[in-house]
Amino acid sequence: MKNLPQKVRSKKLSSRIDLTAMVSVSFMLIIFFMVIGELSKYKAMDLGLPDKDCDDCHSGCIDATRLYTILLDKNDKIITYSGLLEYPTHLTKEIGFGKNGIQKEVFLKKKEIQNYMAAMGKYKSGVIVIIKPSKNSNYGNLVDILDEMKIANIDTYAIVNDFTPEEEKLLASK
């Protein structure tokens, strides 16, 4: 037998793929979509108000003595009252902005209502501030009032834009 030439087989080299860049891109995409998902959520404040025609105050209505309303008008004018305007617990006041104006008034009202509620045995109930900017008030005044809520550490406040006829008369008269 003749020697047949043997087939030359090539050496197989081990192939190695570097996946470092792929892993980095994957993590970047995961982070990107997590951030976009968080930023696309609505940032709104929940507002829960009781029914207007509530007869029984023990079924979820707000005690009117806890209410403190701030009406904003033109020329940096602020009118405040406690309770309901039909039955205010204190007279209406016209005050201004600043440390000796609305800031002092909010601190005093917060302390007064906390003391009242503590005397009734409701230690966790505090003041509820209702902020009502009129059509004539400016945006800066609203921002200033919100700053005062933060400074006074008022937990429960709401911005409401509907005025009662009594409040409109009050703004027109003062």
C-alpha positions in Angstrom: 0.0 0.0 0.0 1.1 3.4 -0.9 1.2 6.1 1.6 -1.7 8.3 1.0 -1.2 11.9 1.9 -3.0 12.6 5.1 -5.4 15.5 5.2 -4.1 18.5 6.9 -6.5 19.6 9.6 -6.3 23.1 10.7 -6.1 23.9 14.4 -9.3 25.2 15.9 -8.7 28.3 17.9 -10.9 29.0 20.8 -13.1 31.9 20.1 -13.8 34.3 23.0 -16.3 37.1 22.9 -15.8 40.0 25.2 -19.2 40.9 26.6 -18.0 43.8 28.9 -19.4 46.5 26.5 -22.7 44.6 26.2 -23.2 44.4 29.9 -22.4 48.1 30.3 -24.9 49.1 27.7 -27.5 46.8 29.3 -27.1 48.5 32.7 -27.2 51.9 31.1 -30.5 51.1 29.4 -32.0 49.7 32.6 -31.0 52.9 34.5 -32.3 55.1 31.7 -35.8 53.4 31.7 -36.0 53.4 35.5 -35.3 57.2 35.6 -37.7 57.9 32.7 -40.4 55.8 34.4 -39.9 57.8 37.7 -40.0 61.2 35.9 -43.1 60.4 34.0 -45.2 59.9 37.1 -47.7 62.6 37.9 -46.6 64.9 40.7 -49.9 66.1 42.1 -51.1 66.6 45.6 -54.0 64.5 46.7 -56.9 66.6 48.0 -59.6 65.1 50.1 -62.5 67.3 51.1 -65.6 66.2 52.9 -69.1 66.3 51.3 -70.7 69.7 51.4 -74.0 68.4 52.6 -72.8 66.4 55.5 -75.2 66.4 58.5 -73.3 64.3 61.0 -69.8 65.6 61.8 -68.7 62.3 63.2 -69.0 60.5 59.8 -65.9 62.1 58.2 -66.7 65.8 58.1 -64.1 68.3 59.2 -64.6 70.1 62.4 -65.1 73.8 61.4 -63.0 75.0 64.3 -59.9 73.5 62.6 -60.4 75.5 59.4 -58.4 78.6 58.7 -59.0 80.4 55.3 -56.6 82.7 53.6 -58.0 84.9 50.8 -55.4 86.4 48.4 -56.3 89.6 46.5 -54.6 92.2 44.4 -52.0 94.6 45.8 -50.6 91.9 48.2 -53.8 92.0 50.3 -54.6 89.0 52.5 -57.9 88.5 54.3 -58.1 85.6 56.8 -60.9 84.1 58.9 -61.3 81.0 61.1 -64.1 78.5 60.8 -66.9 79.0 58.3 -67.6 82.5 57.0 -71.3 82.1 57.8 -70.3 81.3 61.4 -66.7 82.6 61.9 -65.0 81.8 65.2 -63.0 85.0 64.9 -63.5 88.2 63.0 -62.0 88.6 59.6 -58.6 90.1 59.5 -56.8 92.0 56.8 -53.0 91.5 57.1 -50.0 91.7 54.9 -47.0 89.5 54.1 -43.9 89.3 56.2 -42.7 88.1 59.5 -45.1 90.2 61.5 -48.0 89.6 59.1 -49.2 86.3 57.8 -46.2 84.4 59.2 -47.0 85.4 62.8 -50.7 84.8 62.2 -50.3 81.3 60.8 -48.0 80.3 63.8 -50.5 81.7 66.3 -53.5 80.0 64.6 -51.6 76.7 64.4 -50.8 76.8 68.1 -54.3 77.9 69.1 -56.0 75.1 67.2 -53.5 72.5 68.5 -54.2 73.6 72.0 -58.0 73.4 71.4 -57.8 70.0 69.8 -55.5 68.7 72.6 -58.1 69.9 75.2 -60.7 67.8 73.3 -58.4 64.8 73.4 -57.5 64.8 69.6 -53.8 65.3 69.8 -53.1 64.5 66.1 -55.7 66.9 64.7 -54.2 70.2 63.6 -55.1 73.3 61.6 -56.4 72.9 58.0 -55.5 75.9 55.9 -57.6 76.7 52.8 -55.8 79.1 50.4 -58.0 80.9 48.0 -56.3 83.1 45.4 -58.6 85.5 43.7 -58.4 86.3 39.9 -56.7 89.6 40.8 -53.9 88.0 42.9 -50.6 87.3 41.4 -48.6 84.1 41.3 -45.8 85.4 43.6 -48.3 85.8 46.4 -49.4 82.2 46.1 -45.8 81.1 46.2 -45.2 83.2 49.2 -48.2 81.7 51.0 -47.0 78.2 50.2 -43.6 79.1 51.6 -45.3 80.3 54.8 -47.1 76.9 55.0 -43.7 75.2 54.8 -42.1 77.5 57.3 -44.9 77.0 59.8 -44.9 73.2 59.2 -48.5 73.1 58.2 -49.3 69.6 57.1 -52.8 70.0 55.8 -53.5 72.8 53.3 -55.4 73.1 50.1 -55.5 75.6 47.2 -59.1 76.2 46.2 -60.2 78.6 43.5 -64.0 78.7 44.0 -65.2 81.6 46.1 -68.6 81.7 47.9 -70.7 84.8 47.4 -70.0 85.9 51.0 -66.2 85.7 50.3 -66.6 87.7 47.1 -68.5 90.4 49.0 -65.8 90.3 51.7 -63.1 90.9 49.1 -65.1 93.7 47.4 -65.8 95.5 50.7 -62.2 95.5 52.1 
